[in-house]
């Protein structure tokens, strides 16, 4: 495969600007890579003609001296982002062959800045899952394999297609979304960088909704600097989204490489969970040592309500999902299964269109919102959510950022936790608190386990302080010197 696909986003943008190669050449190399990597099942829709058309337009703008910040860079788009004239399914049968007549704000900003679309990426159905096994298009296969094994592994979820395609060099970067860890956990499982920005940084307009008070778009990329470049284009105020923050977007790439000397880093004692693999603890200690060497002060902090985060999340998120997914009724768009009457049409359409995990969450959500249980579950979960946010507020009075593991394990086998929803939900144990509090969180690849599989470290920052995370992430990236790549088997 062409050496062009192994470039970082930053290096590719430099090569395009220097006219070392054209966007058409770069895009063709990625289109070929996507085609060759179909066994990974990362893309649910390839758009090669559109990609080459966008690349040719990018080359014309570069020649005219009108290049945007992402001019000519081929990207993958999670199939949760509506793309005008290009099928968008949220990887669910209920949306069928839905083709939006509008563009999501995040993707429109990427095209505004000159990016090229290679196609739509696989995900857990409606972003509900931690292993990309709930997709109507089948699971994504992690490009990584354990040493000496051919066993297929999960790339994590819900943004499994985004993470796998970046790890396998199928695109220079990808859009993703994070409701409870869906950017950071797949990044950790695939040796990539993923950042979930502060709630409200990126517009949710045109992104298929799962849980509206938790969902946030962000990038998955090869390096910390690449993630910074992408987030700068993806962020910004959008009057079409009432939760979008009307504040200036910082120059994120300028924070990468900045000194972190004097920053105070909190280590939450509650993140040392029972039965945590010793390798995860060892990596965490390494991360602490790296930041110490970079001049940071390490402070132990307490986030006492952490133990309630997972149960609170799995009440709030399904409650919002049951409300958001009520619109899929077979009346206006997507799948329609005719019944003898209106009620039967609703029932048959939703039974046929939604997958088992989506049905499970709709049922949980409807139950916790129902009369007699609303106060006992939903209201109580909202109170816990407030306490979790207060814990972070108190911690950030003493420290500038927190360092934790990203996930409690390396990538596990496809099918391994499929029959145990609780085991699957525990994958989000280190990530959900960030969504509940609306804070930015980032996963950086920092090492490998005994099977040679990647492991990630997570940084959590103050609201709107992604800049500090990029500086600290750059320091960890430099110290970890993570160069491992999956051996090509597809």
C-alpha positions in Angstrom: 0.0 0.0 0.0 1.1 3.5 -0.7 3.4 5.2 1.8 1.0 8.1 1.6 -1.5 6.3 3.8 1.0 6.0 6.7 1.4 9.8 7.0 0.0 11.7 9.9 -2.6 14.4 9.1 0.0 17.1 9.9 2.6 15.5 7.6 0.0 15.0 4.8 -1.2 18.7 5.0 2.5 19.8 4.8 3.1 17.6 1.8 0.0 19.0 0.1 1.0 22.5 0.8 4.6 21.8 -0.5 3.0 20.2 -3.6 5.0 17.0 -2.9 1.9 15.2 -3.9 -1.7 16.1 -4.9 -4.9 15.5 -3.0 -6.0 13.3 -5.8 -2.9 11.1 -5.3 -3.4 11.1 -1.5 -7.1 10.3 -1.8 -6.6 7.5 -4.4 -4.1 5.9 -2.0 -6.7 6.0 0.8 -9.5 4.8 -1.4 -7.4 1.8 -2.4 -6.6 1.2 1.3 -10.3 1.3 2.2 -11.1 -1.2 -0.6 -8.3 -3.6 0.5 -9.4 -3.4 4.2 -13.0 -4.6 3.7 -12.4 -7.6 6.0 -12.2 -5.0 8.9 -15.8 -3.9 8.1 -14.9 -0.4 9.2 -16.8 1.4 6.4 -20.5 0.8 5.9 -20.6 3.0 2.8 -17.6 3.9 0.6 -17.9 7.1 -1.5 -14.8 6.9 -3.8 -16.3 9.0 -6.6 -17.3 11.8 -4.2 -13.9 11.6 -2.5 -12.0 12.0 -5.8 -14.3 14.8 -6.9 -13.7 16.6 -3.6 -9.9 16.0 -3.9 -9.8 17.5 -7.4 -11.6 20.6 -6.1 -9.1 20.7 -3.2 -6.2 20.6 -5.7 -7.7 23.5 -7.6 -7.9 25.6 -4.4 -4.3 24.7 -3.4 -3.1 25.8 -6.9 -5.1 29.1 -6.5 -3.6 29.7 -3.1 -7.0 29.4 -1.4 -6.3 26.3 0.7 -8.2 25.8 3.9 -6.8 24.3 7.2 -7.7 20.8 6.1 -7.4 21.2 2.3 -7.2 17.9 0.6 -7.1 15.6 3.7 -9.2 12.4 3.3 -11.3 11.7 6.4 -13.8 9.0 7.5 -17.2 10.0 8.9 -19.0 8.1 11.6 -22.4 7.0 10.2 -24.1 9.0 13.0 -23.4 12.4 11.2 -25.9 13.3 8.6 -24.3 13.9 5.2 -26.3 15.6 2.5 -27.1 13.2 -0.4 -25.2 10.3 1.3 -27.0 7.5 3.1 -27.0 7.9 6.9 -28.2 5.0 9.0 -26.8 5.2 12.6 -26.1 1.5 11.7 -29.7 0.6 12.4 -32.3 -1.1 10.2 -34.9 1.4 11.3 -33.3 4.2 9.3 -33.2 1.9 6.3 -31.8 3.8 3.3 -32.4 7.2 4.8 -30.6 9.9 2.7 -30.5 13.3 4.5 -31.2 16.5 2.5 -28.9 18.4 4.9 -25.4 18.3 6.3 -24.5 18.1 10.0 -22.8 21.2 11.3 -19.6 19.3 12.2 -19.1 17.8 8.8 -20.1 21.0 7.0 -17.2 22.7 8.9 -14.8 20.0 7.8 -15.8 20.5 4.2 -15.6 24.3 4.6 -12.0 23.7 5.7 -11.2 21.6 2.6 -11.4 18.0 3.9 -12.3 15.1 1.7 -14.9 12.4 2.6 -13.9 8.7 2.0 -17.2 7.3 3.3 -19.3 6.5 6.3 -17.9 4.5 9.2 -19.5 1.6 11.2 -20.7 2.0 14.8 -22.8 0.4 17.4 -26.4 0.8 16.5 -27.5 4.4 17.5 -24.1 4.5 19.3 -25.3 2.1 22.0 -22.5 -0.3 22.8 -18.9 -0.7 23.8 -17.7 -3.3 21.2 -19.3 -2.3 17.8 -21.2 -5.6 17.9 -24.7 -4.1 17.9 -24.3 -2.6 14.4 -26.9 -3.8 11.8 -23.9 -4.1 9.4 -22.1 -6.5 11.6 -19.1 -5.9 14.0 -15.9 -4.0 13.1 -12.8 -6.1 13.5 -9.9 -4.5 15.3 -6.8 -4.3 13.0 -4.8 -5.4 16.1 -4.3 -9.0 17.0 -2.8 -10.6 20.1 0.6 -11.9 19.5 0.5 -15.5 18.2 -3.3 -15.4 17.8 -5.7 -15.0 14.9 -8.7 -14.3 17.2 -10.8 -11.4 16.1 -10.9 -8.6 18.6 -13.3 -5.7 19.2 -12.1 -2.2 18.3 -14.3 -0.9 21.1 -17.5 1.1 20.7 -19.5 2.9 19.8 -17.0 4.6 17.4 -15.3 1.3 16.4 -15.3 2.0 12.7 -13.6 5.4 13.4 -10.9 4.0 15.6 -10.2 0.9 13.4 -10.0 3.0 10.2 -7.5 5.4 11.8 -5.4 2.6 13.3 -5.3 0.7 10.0 -4.3 3.9 8.0 -7.5 3.9 6.0 -8.0 7.6 6.6 -6.0 10.5 8.1 -8.5 11.0 10.9 -12.2 10.4 11.6 -15.2 12.0 13.3 -16.6 10.2 16.3 -19.1 10.8 19.1 -18.8 10.1 22.8 -21.9 9.6 25.1 -20.2 7.5 27.8 -16.7 6.8 26.4 -17.4 6.1 22.8 -14.4 8.1 21.5 -11.9 7.3 24.3 -12.4 3.6 24.8 -12.1 2.7 21.1 -9.0 5.0 20.9 -7.5 3.0 23.8 -8.3 -0.3 22.1 -6.7 0.6 18.8 -3.6 2.7 19.8 -5.1 6.0 18.5 -5.7 9.4 20.1 -9.3 10.4 20.9 -10.7 13.5 22.5 -14.2 14.1 23.8 -14.4 17.9 24.1 -16.4 19.9 26.7 -20.2 19.5 26.2 -21.3 22.2 23.8 -17.9 22.7 22.1 -19.1 20.9 18.9 -22.6 21.3 17.5 -24.9 18.3 17.8 -27.0 19.5 14.9 -27.4 16.9 12.3 -25.9 14.2 14.5 -28.4 11.3 15.2 -29.3 11.7 18.9 -28.7 9.0 21.5 -28.7 10.9 24.9 -28.9 14.7 24.2 -27.4 15.9 27.5 -24.4 13.5 27.1 -23.6 13.2 23.4 -20.6 15.1 22.1 -18.7 14.9 18.8 -14.9 14.8 18.7 -12.1 13.4 16.5 -10.1 10.1 16.5 -6.6 10.7 15.1 -3.1 9.2 14.8 -1.4 11.8 17.1 -2.3 14.4 19.7 -1.4 17.2 17.2 -3.7 15.6 14.5 -6.5 15.5 17.1 -5.9 19.2 17.9 -6.0 20.1 14.1 -9.3 18.3 13.6 -11.0 19.6 16.8 -10.2 23.1 15.8 -12.2 22.6 12.6 -15.0 20.6 14.3 -15.6 23.1 17.1 -17.5 26.4 17.1 -20.9 28.0 17.9 -23.9 26.9 16.0 -27.2 28.8 16.4 -29.1 25.7 15.2 -28.0 23.8 18.5 -29.4 25.4 21.7 -26.6 23.6 23.7 -23.8 25.0 21.5 -21.5 27.3 23.4 -21.0 30.8 22.0 -17.3 31.2 22.7 -14.2 31.5 20.7 -12.4 28.3 19.5 -8.8 28.3 20.8 -5.9 27.5 18.4 -5.7 23.9 19.8 -2.5 22.9 17.8 -0.6 25.7 19.4 -1.0 24.0 22.8 0.8 20.8 21.7 4.5 20.9 22.7 3.9 23.6 25.4 5.7 23.1 28.7 3.6 21.5 31.4 6.0 22.4 34.2 4.2 23.5 37.3 0.9 21.9 36.4 -0.8 20.0 39.2 -2.1 16.6 38.2 -4.8 14.8 40.3 -4.8 11.0 40.7 -8.3 10.0 41.8 -8.1 7.2 44.4 -11.5 5.9 43.5 -10.3 4.8 40.0 -8.3 2.0 41.6 -11.1 -0.6 41.1 -11.2 -4.2 42.2 -9.7 -6.8 39.9 -8.0 -4.2 37.7 -5.3 -5.9 35.7 -1.8 -5.2 37.1 -0.7 -4.0 33.6 -3.3 -1.2 33.7 -2.0 -0.1 37.2 1.6 -0.3 36.0 0.8 1.8 33.0 -0.9 4.4 35.2 2.2 4.6 37.4 4.3 5.1 34.3 2.1 7.9 33.2 2.4 9.5 36.7 6.2 9.2 36.4 6.3 10.7 32.9 4.3 13.8 34.0 6.5 14.1 37.1 9.6 14.1 34.8 8.0 16.8 32.7 7.7 19.0 35.8 4.2 18.3 36.9 3.2 18.0 40.6 1.2 14.9 41.4 -1.7 15.3 43.9 -4.0 12.5 45.1 -7.6 13.6 44.9 -11.0 12.1 45.8 -14.0 11.8 43.6 -16.3 10.1 46.2 -19.4 9.7 44.0 -17.5 7.8 41.3 -19.0 4.4 42.4 -22.5 5.7 41.6 -21.5 7.0 38.1 -22.2 3.9 36.1 -25.6 3.2 37.5 -26.6 6.9 37.2 -25.4 6.9 33.6 -27.4 3.8 32.7 -30.5 5.5 34.0 -30.0 8.9 32.4 -28.8 7.8 29.0 -31.5 5.2 28.4 -34.2 7.7 29.6 -33.0 10.2 27.1 -32.7 7.5 24.4 -36.3 6.3 24.9 -37.4 9.9 24.3 -35.1 10.6 21.4 -35.9 7.3 19.6 -39.7 7.8 19.8 -39.5 9.6 16.5 -38.7 6.3 14.6 -42.2 5.1 14.1 -42.4 4.2 10.4 -44.5 7.3 9.6 -42.1 9.9 8.1 -38.8 8.2 7.1 -36.9 5.0 7.3 -38.3 1.5 7.7 -42.1 0.9 7.7 -43.7 -2.5 8.4 -47.4 -2.4 7.7 -49.8 -3.6 10.4 -53.6 -4.1 10.6 -53.9 -0.7 12.3 -51.7 2.3 13.4 -50.6 0.8 16.7 -49.6 -2.5 15.0 -47.7 -0.6 12.4 -45.7 1.2 15.1 -45.1 -2.1 17.0 -44.0 -4.1 13.9 -41.8 -1.3 12.6 -40.0 -0.8 15.9 -39.7 -4.5 16.6 -38.1 -5.1 13.1 -36.0 -2.0 13.0 -34.3 -1.8 16.4 -31.6 -4.2 17.5 -31.6 -6.1 20.9 -29.4 -3.6 22.7 -31.4 -0.6 21.5 -34.6 -2.3 22.6 -33.1 -3.1 26.0 -32.1 0.6 26.5 -35.5 1.9 25.3 -37.2 -0.4 27.8 -35.0 0.6 30.6 -35.4 4.3 29.8 -39.2 4.0 29.5 -39.4 2.1 32.8 -37.3 4.7 34.7 -39.4 7.6 33.3 -42.8 5.8 34.0 -45.2 6.9 36.7 -44.2 5.6 40.1 -40.5 5.1 39.1 -39.6 8.6 37.8 -38.7 9.9 41.3 -37.1 6.6 42.5 -34.8 6.3 39.5 -34.5 9.2 37.1 -34.7 12.1 39.6 -32.3 10.3 41.9 -29.8 9.7 39.0 -29.9 13.4 38.2 -29.1 14.2 41.8 -26.1 11.8 41.6 -25.0 13.5 38.4 -24.9 16.8 40.2 -22.8 15.3 43.0 -20.4 13.9 40.4 -20.0 17.3 38.8 -19.5 18.8 42.3 -16.7 16.3 43.0 -14.9 17.4 39.9 -15.4 21.1 40.8 -13.7 20.5 44.1 -10.9 18.5 42.6 -10.2 21.2 40.0 -9.8 23.8 42.8 -6.6 21.9 43.7 -5.4 20.5 40.4 -5.2 21.4 36.7 -6.1 18.0 35.2 -6.6 14.4 36.2 -4.8 11.3 35.0 -6.5 7.9 34.9 -6.6 4.7 32.8 -8.9 4.9 29.8 -10.4 1.4 30.0 -10.2 -1.5 32.5 -8.6 -3.8 29.9 -7.1 -4.1 26.5 -9.3 -5.1 23.5 -11.3 -8.3 24.2 -12.5 -10.9 21.7 -15.6 -10.4 19.6 -18.5 -12.2 21.3 -16.6 -12.4 24.6 -19.1 -10.1 26.5 -22.0 -10.3 24.1 -24.2 -12.3 26.4 -23.4 -10.2 29.5 -24.7 -6.6 29.2 -23.3 -5.7 32.7 -19.8 -6.9 31.8 -20.1 -4.8 28.6 -21.3 -1.7 30.5 -18.3 -2.0 32.9 -16.1 -1.0 30.0 -17.2 2.5 30.6 -16.3 2.6 34.2 -13.5 5.2 33.8 -15.1 7.3 31.1 -18.8 7.9 32.0 -18.1 10.4 34.8 -16.6 12.8 32.2 -19.9 12.8 30.2 -22.1 13.2 33.3 -20.1 16.3 34.3 -19.8 17.6 30.7 -16.0 17.8 30.9 -13.3 17.2 28.3 -11.5 13.9 28.3 -8.7 12.5 26.1 -7.2 9.1 25.6 -3.5 8.8 24.5 -1.9 5.4 23.5 0.8 4.8 26.1 1.9 1.2 26.0 1.0 -2.4 25.2 0.0 -5.3 27.3 1.6 -8.8 27.5 -0.2 -9.8 24.3 1.2 -6.7 22.4 -2.3 -5.0 22.5 -2.5 -1.2 23.0 -3.4 0.4 26.3 -4.4 4.1 26.8 -4.2 6.7 29.5 -7.0 9.2 30.0 -6.6 12.9 30.8 -9.6 14.8 32.2 -9.7 18.6 32.2 -11.7 21.5 33.4 -14.6 22.6 31.3 -13.4 24.4 28.2 -9.8 23.7 29.0 -9.0 21.3 26.2 -5.8 23.3 25.6 -4.2 22.0 28.8 -5.2 18.4 27.8 -3.4 18.9 24.4 -0.3 20.1 26.2 -0.3 17.2 28.7 -1.3 14.7 26.0 1.7 15.9 24.0 4.0 15.4 27.0 2.6 11.8 27.5 2.9 11.0 23.8 6.5 12.2 23.7 7.5 10.2 26.9 5.6 7.0 25.9 7.0 7.1 22.3 4.3 4.8 21.2 5.3 3.5 17.8 3.5 0.1 17.7 1.3 -0.6 14.7 -1.0 -3.5 14.0 0.6 -6.2 11.7 -1.3 -6.1 8.4 -3.4 -9.3 8.0 -6.4 -8.1 6.0 
